[in-house]
């Protein structure tokens, strides 16, 4: 099995319905490696990114909710304030069941 390269993304969402909010939050918990409330740092392969985009589009109401997915540039120096910890890249499998 070939491990596809993972890229770090910032996923931000604003969902107006508590039911949809819970579903979006619960879905993203499977991918997040860091973040708070409605801002998650997620490592995605290209296939996982496409799947997440499709799934999130199905979970939200496009007329009322927003989801933004930003690819973070690995060349940029990461700076944190407070107790912030930079996510470490990994070549190991993302989740082991």
Backbone as CSV, one residue per row, in Angstrom:
resi,resn,N_x,N_y,N_z,CA_x,CA_y,CA_z,C_x,C_y,C_z
1,UNK,0.847,-1.180,0.000,0.000,0.000,0.000,0.893,1.244,0.000
2,UNK,0.618,2.174,-0.896,1.394,3.407,-0.995,0.718,4.474,-0.147
3,UNK,1.492,5.105,0.722,0.966,6.166,1.570,1.049,7.483,0.810
4,UNK,-0.101,8.052,0.475,-0.140,9.325,-0.236,0.334,10.436,0.703
5,UNK,0.927,11.441,0.128,1.442,12.564,0.915,0.292,13.354,1.539
6,UNK,0.457,13.677,2.788,-0.552,14.468,3.497,-0.130,15.928,3.528
7,UNK,-1.116,16.785,3.469,-0.912,18.217,3.506,-1.750,18.780,4.642
8,UNK,-1.220,19.795,5.314,-1.931,20.406,6.436,-2.910,21.464,5.926
9,UNK,-4.139,21.376,6.397,-5.193,22.326,6.047,-5.796,22.893,7.319
10,UNK,-6.330,24.103,7.211,-7.112,24.700,8.273,-8.558,24.669,7.812
11,UNK,-9.418,24.001,8.574,-10.834,23.899,8.234,-11.602,24.749,9.233
12,UNK,-12.350,25.722,8.715,-13.119,26.646,9.546,-14.585,26.536,9.146
13,UNK,-15.458,26.547,10.126,-16.870,26.445,9.774,-17.723,27.316,10.681
14,UNK,-18.849,27.750,10.108,-19.856,28.532,10.815,-21.191,27.942,10.397
15,UNK,-21.787,27.167,11.277,-23.017,26.447,10.969,-24.109,26.944,11.899
16,UNK,-25.247,27.344,11.332,-26.283,27.999,12.125,-27.209,27.047,12.880
17,UNK,-27.398,25.841,12.411,-28.283,24.884,13.065,-27.494,24.015,14.039
18,UNK,-27.929,23.906,15.293,-27.206,23.060,16.251,-27.076,21.605,15.776
19,UNK,-28.076,21.091,15.119,-28.026,19.708,14.632,-26.949,19.543,13.551
20,UNK,-26.928,20.466,12.591,-25.907,20.414,11.535,-24.523,20.709,12.116
21,UNK,-24.450,21.635,13.050,-23.180,21.970,13.703,-22.581,20.729,14.361
22,UNK,-23.384,19.993,15.080,-22.917,18.776,15.746,-22.398,17.774,14.716
23,UNK,-23.119,17.618,13.612,-22.714,16.649,12.586,-21.391,17.050,11.921
24,UNK,-21.229,18.325,11.615,-19.983,18.802,11.009,-18.831,18.622,11.996
25,UNK,-19.037,19.037,13.230,-18.002,18.920,14.257,-17.596,17.456,14.447
26,UNK,-18.572,16.587,14.557,-18.304,15.157,14.762,-17.556,14.554,13.577
27,UNK,-17.935,14.950,12.360,-17.244,14.439,11.173,-15.770,14.849,11.188
28,UNK,-15.499,16.113,11.475,-14.129,16.622,11.432,-13.254,16.087,12.565
29,UNK,-13.837,15.619,13.645,-13.040,15.057,14.736,-12.215,13.868,14.254
30,UNK,-12.662,13.200,13.206,-11.917,12.071,12.671,-10.639,12.472,11.960
31,UNK,-10.500,13.750,11.623,-9.339,14.229,10.877,-8.470,15.199,11.665
32,UNK,-9.013,15.846,12.664,-8.299,16.955,13.306,-7.094,16.490,14.109
33,UNK,-6.064,17.296,14.067,-4.876,17.059,14.893,-4.663,18.214,15.858
34,UNK,-5.396,19.276,15.677,-5.285,20.432,16.552,-6.387,21.411,16.221
35,UNK,-6.501,22.424,17.035,-7.489,23.461,16.775,-8.403,23.673,17.956
36,UNK,-9.361,24.545,17.743,-10.324,24.880,18.786,-11.675,25.125,18.161
37,UNK,-12.704,24.753,18.866,-14.089,25.027,18.494,-14.332,24.813,17.013
38,UNK,-14.410,25.847,16.206,-14.754,25.684,14.791,-13.570,25.918,13.858
39,UNK,-12.356,25.803,14.370,-11.130,25.900,13.568,-10.287,24.666,13.858
40,UNK,-10.146,23.813,12.840,-9.394,22.571,13.031,-8.218,22.506,12.069
41,UNK,-7.094,22.014,12.562,-5.947,21.698,11.709,-6.098,20.223,11.330
42,UNK,-6.120,19.941,10.031,-6.352,18.580,9.552,-5.308,18.210,8.505
43,UNK,-4.748,17.018,8.625,-3.849,16.473,7.606,-4.686,15.636,6.651
44,UNK,-4.704,16.000,5.361,-5.484,15.275,4.354,-4.577,14.806,3.226
45,UNK,-4.851,13.614,2.711,-4.309,13.219,1.418,-5.225,13.864,0.384
46,UNK,-4.847,13.909,-0.896,-5.750,14.476,-1.903,-7.114,13.766,-1.932
47,UNK,-7.120,12.453,-1.791,-8.389,11.709,-1.804,-9.243,12.046,-0.581
48,UNK,-8.600,12.163,0.594,-9.340,12.510,1.806,-9.904,13.921,1.721
49,UNK,-9.157,14.829,1.107,-9.639,16.199,0.947,-10.899,16.210,0.086
50,UNK,-10.867,15.484,-1.029,-12.061,15.423,-1.898,-13.247,14.816,-1.154
51,UNK,-12.985,13.760,-0.399,-14.057,13.130,0.379,-14.615,14.094,1.418
52,UNK,-13.739,14.803,2.125,-14.179,15.766,3.141,-14.998,16.882,2.513
53,UNK,-14.587,17.373,1.354,-15.346,18.430,0.677,-16.745,17.942,0.320
54,UNK,-16.839,16.713,-0.203,-18.161,16.159,-0.558,-19.026,15.960,0.685
55,UNK,-18.423,15.384,1.717,-19.186,15.093,2.933,-19.652,16.372,3.620
56,UNK,-18.771,17.355,3.724,-19.153,18.620,4.356,-20.233,19.338,3.561
57,UNK,-20.135,19.286,2.241,-21.171,19.907,1.406,-22.529,19.252,1.647
58,UNK,-22.534,17.957,1.906,-23.786,17.243,2.168,-24.312,17.526,3.580
59,UNK,-23.433,17.845,4.522,-23.839,18.055,5.909,-24.381,19.458,6.183
60,UNK,-23.993,20.434,5.380,-24.396,21.823,5.654,-25.568,22.248,4.773
61,UNK,-26.158,23.356,5.116,-27.139,24.043,4.271,-26.378,25.203,3.633
62,UNK,-26.111,25.091,2.351,-25.279,26.081,1.654,-25.868,27.490,1.703
63,UNK,-27.157,27.621,1.929,-27.779,28.941,1.997,-27.578,29.601,3.362
64,UNK,-27.243,28.806,4.396,-27.133,29.356,5.745,-25.766,29.165,6.397
65,UNK,-25.003,28.165,5.962,-23.768,27.787,6.638,-22.551,28.062,5.765
66,UNK,-21.372,28.049,6.412,-20.111,28.233,5.686,-19.078,27.239,6.175
67,UNK,-18.294,26.734,5.235,-17.118,25.935,5.548,-16.007,26.426,4.646
68,UNK,-14.860,26.732,5.222,-13.685,27.144,4.457,-12.563,26.161,4.738
69,UNK,-11.866,25.762,3.680,-10.728,24.864,3.819,-9.525,25.556,3.199
70,UNK,-8.538,25.869,4.025,-7.351,26.584,3.577,-6.138,25.666,3.641
71,UNK,-5.422,25.544,2.538,-4.173,24.786,2.557,-3.112,25.668,3.195
72,UNK,-2.422,25.130,4.190,-1.375,25.884,4.864,-0.053,25.643,4.156
73,UNK,0.678,26.684,3.919,1.933,26.623,3.180,3.041,26.091,4.084
74,UNK,3.593,24.922,3.756,4.630,24.347,4.628,5.927,25.151,4.642
75,UNK,6.095,26.075,3.688,7.316,26.897,3.660,7.249,28.052,4.642
76,UNK,6.054,28.367,5.100,5.894,29.495,6.018,6.355,29.099,7.412
77,UNK,7.016,30.023,8.072,7.427,29.796,9.453,6.176,29.850,10.326
78,UNK,6.016,28.838,11.167,4.861,28.811,12.053,5.202,29.545,13.342
79,UNK,4.316,30.395,13.767,4.481,31.116,15.010,3.263,30.880,15.871
80,UNK,3.481,30.659,17.133,2.370,30.450,18.041,2.476,31.368,19.234
81,UNK,1.356,31.718,19.784,1.299,32.546,20.990,0.633,31.741,22.086
82,UNK,0.962,32.004,23.289,0.358,31.275,24.397,0.869,29.849,24.441
83,UNK,-0.024,28.887,24.555,0.371,27.488,24.659,0.301,26.783,23.304
84,UNK,0.338,27.539,22.222,0.236,26.973,20.878,1.389,26.021,20.601
85,UNK,1.076,24.917,19.955,2.070,23.925,19.574,1.901,23.651,18.089
86,UNK,2.980,23.763,17.336,2.915,23.507,15.897,2.677,22.025,15.655
87,UNK,1.764,21.672,14.711,1.533,20.267,14.412,2.744,19.660,13.712
88,UNK,3.087,18.462,14.080,4.239,17.776,13.485,3.782,16.982,12.262
89,UNK,4.499,17.113,11.139,4.147,16.308,9.975,4.457,14.841,10.256
90,UNK,3.726,13.984,9.587,3.924,12.566,9.811,3.879,11.800,8.507
91,UNK,4.701,10.790,8.397,4.631,9.922,7.227,3.997,8.605,7.629
92,UNK,3.710,8.443,8.915,3.054,7.229,9.400,1.563,7.292,9.058
93,UNK,0.902,6.159,9.083,-0.549,6.161,8.839,-1.230,7.132,9.793
94,UNK,-2.226,7.839,9.290,-2.888,8.876,10.063,-3.633,8.298,11.259
95,UNK,-4.403,7.279,11.017,-5.167,6.669,12.095,-4.960,5.167,12.044
96,UNK,-4.701,4.586,13.149,-4.561,3.141,13.232,-5.720,2.627,14.059
97,UNK,-6.503,1.757,13.472,-7.661,1.226,14.194,-7.330,-0.092,14.835
